[in-house]
Amino acid sequence: MQIGAIYSHLNGHEWLLVHYPELWREVEEIVSLIDAESCRTKLSRERRMEGRMLYSPMALNAEYKAAFQARGWRERRTTYWVTDDARLIREILNLSPDEQKARIEAAGKEPLRSYNQTDLQKGRVSVELQFGKYSFVAYDLSVKHLGFYVSDVIDVGIEMLPTKKLQREMSSGVPYYEGALYDVVRQGRSSPPVPLVLVGLEC
């Protein structure tokens, strides 16, 4: 496969090239090693594409994850506690999970355990692979990458998804680069407030 398009939000790509060039080179190498044709395993049952062999989102995701993990990229989770009091949440945002829970209980509120998870992280860079549903892209950008950035875990997030050219050969509902790019640009130059690299993948 290859990188068909790149969009740098808040200089995310430039930051990578200056501060983490070796990690960006790994991303490029991984993409070049993926054999997309071996993932064309999904027999379509959709009316407009019935009987066609399509690229399997699950197979592509598995291939990419395996390739990243072979180079030391790992899933990352952070746990935190939430409650129904906005003022209290603002006060405890930067505390440790144990301190968050204790402060919520001390205020007479119910602490609710939650977490943020990213597909892959290495150093201070996170990667989300999005071959699922288009609605997940907004969650990745505005919750996952942003959450790790605000928590000072990452400096830049990479969102990888198919271009329209590849998405046409997949089942309906899969997001595509051009649509995600439109959504990011429409929000304005500073939203979401996290440096990102939007990567369009194609064969």
C-alpha positions as CSV (number, residue, x, y, z in Angstrom):
1,M,0.0,0.0,0.0
2,Q,1.0,3.6,-0.1
3,I,0.2,7.0,1.5
4,G,-2.0,8.8,-1.0
5,A,-2.6,12.0,0.9
6,I,-1.5,13.8,4.0
7,Y,-3.0,16.8,5.9
8,S,-1.0,18.4,8.7
9,H,-3.2,20.0,11.3
10,L,-1.5,22.5,13.7
11,N,1.8,21.5,12.1
12,G,1.6,17.9,13.2
13,H,3.5,16.6,10.2
14,E,6.2,19.2,10.5
15,W,6.5,18.4,14.2
16,L,7.1,14.7,13.4
17,L,9.7,15.5,10.7
18,V,11.7,17.7,13.1
19,H,11.3,15.9,16.4
20,Y,10.4,12.3,15.5
21,P,11.7,11.6,12.0
22,E,12.4,8.0,12.8
23,L,8.8,7.3,13.9
24,W,7.5,8.9,10.7
25,R,9.8,6.8,8.6
26,E,8.5,3.7,10.4
27,V,4.9,4.8,9.5
28,E,5.9,5.1,5.9
29,E,7.7,1.8,5.9
30,I,4.8,0.0,7.5
31,V,2.3,1.3,4.9
32,S,4.6,0.2,2.1
33,L,4.8,-3.4,3.5
34,I,1.0,-4.0,3.7
35,D,-0.3,-6.2,1.0
36,A,-3.8,-5.0,0.5
37,E,-4.7,-7.7,-2.0
38,S,-4.3,-10.3,0.6
39,C,-7.0,-8.5,2.5
40,R,-9.5,-8.6,-0.4
41,T,-11.5,-11.3,1.4
42,K,-14.9,-9.9,2.0
43,L,-17.7,-11.2,-0.3
44,S,-20.2,-8.4,-0.6
45,R,-23.9,-9.0,0.1
46,E,-24.9,-5.4,-0.5
47,R,-27.3,-4.8,-3.4
48,R,-25.0,-2.4,-5.2
49,M,-21.9,-4.6,-5.0
50,E,-23.4,-8.1,-4.5
51,G,-21.0,-10.8,-5.3
52,R,-17.9,-8.6,-5.5
53,M,-14.8,-9.3,-3.4
54,L,-14.0,-6.3,-1.3
55,Y,-11.2,-5.3,1.0
56,S,-12.0,-6.5,4.5
57,P,-11.7,-3.7,7.1
58,M,-11.0,-6.3,9.8
59,A,-8.2,-7.9,7.8
60,L,-6.6,-4.5,7.0
61,N,-6.8,-3.4,10.6
62,A,-5.2,-6.7,11.7
63,E,-2.3,-6.4,9.2
64,Y,-1.5,-2.8,10.2
65,K,-1.7,-3.5,13.9
66,A,0.6,-6.5,13.6
67,A,3.1,-4.5,11.5
68,F,3.1,-1.6,14.0
69,Q,3.3,-3.9,17.0
70,A,6.3,-5.7,15.5
71,R,8.1,-2.4,15.7
72,G,7.3,-1.8,19.3
73,W,4.1,0.3,19.0
74,R,1.6,-0.6,21.7
75,E,-2.0,0.1,22.8
76,R,-2.2,2.7,25.6
77,R,-4.9,3.2,28.1
78,T,-5.4,5.9,30.8
79,T,-7.9,5.5,33.5
80,Y,-9.8,8.4,35.1
81,W,-12.9,9.1,37.2
82,V,-16.0,11.2,36.2
83,T,-19.1,12.5,37.9
84,D,-22.1,14.8,37.2
85,D,-20.5,18.0,38.5
86,A,-18.7,20.0,35.8
87,R,-17.0,22.3,38.3
88,L,-15.6,19.3,40.2
89,I,-14.4,17.7,37.0
90,R,-12.5,20.9,36.1
91,E,-10.8,20.8,39.5
92,I,-9.7,17.2,39.3
93,L,-8.7,16.9,35.6
94,N,-5.0,16.9,36.3
95,L,-5.0,14.8,39.4
96,S,-4.0,11.1,39.6
97,P,-6.9,8.6,39.3
98,D,-6.8,7.8,43.0
99,E,-6.9,11.5,43.9
100,Q,-9.8,12.1,41.4
101,K,-11.9,9.3,43.0
102,A,-11.1,10.6,46.6
103,R,-12.1,14.2,45.7
104,I,-15.4,13.0,44.1
105,E,-16.3,10.9,47.1
106,A,-15.4,13.7,49.5
107,A,-17.8,16.0,47.6
108,G,-20.6,13.4,48.2
109,K,-20.8,12.4,44.5
110,E,-20.6,9.0,42.9
111,P,-17.2,8.4,41.1
112,L,-17.6,6.6,37.8
113,R,-14.6,4.9,36.4
114,S,-13.7,5.6,32.7
115,Y,-10.8,5.3,30.4
116,N,-9.3,6.6,27.2
117,Q,-7.5,4.2,24.8
118,T,-5.5,4.6,21.7
119,D,-4.7,1.8,19.2
120,L,-1.0,2.4,19.1
121,Q,1.6,4.6,20.7
122,K,5.4,4.9,20.6
123,G,7.3,7.6,22.3
124,R,5.0,10.6,22.3
125,V,3.1,9.7,19.1
126,S,-0.2,8.0,18.9
127,V,-1.7,6.2,15.8
128,E,-5.4,5.4,15.2
129,L,-6.3,3.0,12.4
130,Q,-9.8,3.7,11.2
131,F,-11.3,1.1,8.9
132,G,-14.5,0.9,11.0
133,K,-17.4,3.4,10.8
134,Y,-17.2,7.0,9.7
135,S,-18.5,8.3,13.0
136,F,-15.5,6.9,14.8
137,V,-13.1,9.4,13.2
138,A,-14.6,12.4,15.0
139,Y,-14.2,10.4,18.3
140,D,-10.6,9.6,17.5
141,L,-9.7,13.2,16.8
142,S,-11.7,15.0,19.4
143,V,-11.5,12.5,22.3
144,K,-8.7,9.9,21.9
145,H,-5.9,12.0,20.4
146,L,-7.0,15.1,22.3
147,G,-7.3,13.3,25.6
148,F,-3.7,12.0,25.4
149,Y,-2.4,15.4,24.2
150,V,-4.1,17.2,27.1
151,S,-2.8,14.6,29.5
152,D,0.7,15.3,28.2
153,V,1.2,11.7,27.0
154,I,1.6,12.6,23.3
155,D,2.8,15.5,21.2
156,V,1.1,14.5,18.0
157,G,-1.6,12.1,16.8
158,I,-1.8,10.3,13.5
159,E,-5.2,9.3,12.0
160,M,-4.9,6.7,9.3
161,L,-7.9,5.8,7.0
162,P,-8.6,4.9,3.4
163,T,-8.9,7.5,0.6
164,K,-12.1,7.4,-1.4
165,K,-10.3,5.5,-4.0
166,L,-9.7,2.6,-1.6
167,Q,-13.0,3.1,0.3
168,R,-15.0,2.4,-3.0
169,E,-13.6,-1.1,-2.8
170,M,-14.9,-1.6,0.7
171,S,-18.3,-2.1,2.3
172,S,-20.5,0.9,3.0
173,G,-20.1,3.0,6.1
174,V,-16.3,2.9,6.1
175,P,-14.8,6.4,6.6
176,Y,-12.6,8.0,3.9
177,Y,-9.8,10.6,4.0
178,E,-11.5,13.3,1.9
179,G,-14.6,13.3,4.1
180,A,-12.5,13.4,7.3
181,L,-10.4,16.2,5.9
182,Y,-13.6,18.3,5.1
183,D,-14.8,17.8,8.7
184,V,-11.5,18.9,10.2
185,V,-11.2,22.0,7.9
186,R,-14.8,23.0,8.5
187,Q,-14.2,23.2,12.3
188,G,-11.5,25.9,11.8
189,R,-7.8,26.1,12.0
190,S,-7.5,25.5,15.7
191,S,-10.1,22.7,16.3
192,P,-9.5,20.1,17.5
193,P,-6.7,21.7,19.6
194,V,-4.2,18.9,19.1
195,P,-1.4,18.6,16.4
196,L,-2.5,15.8,14.0
197,V,-1.5,14.1,10.8
198,L,-4.4,12.9,8.7
199,V,-3.1,10.1,6.5
200,G,-5.0,8.7,3.4
201,L,-4.2,5.1,2.5
202,E,-4.6,3.5,-0.9
203,C,-3.3,0.7,-3.0
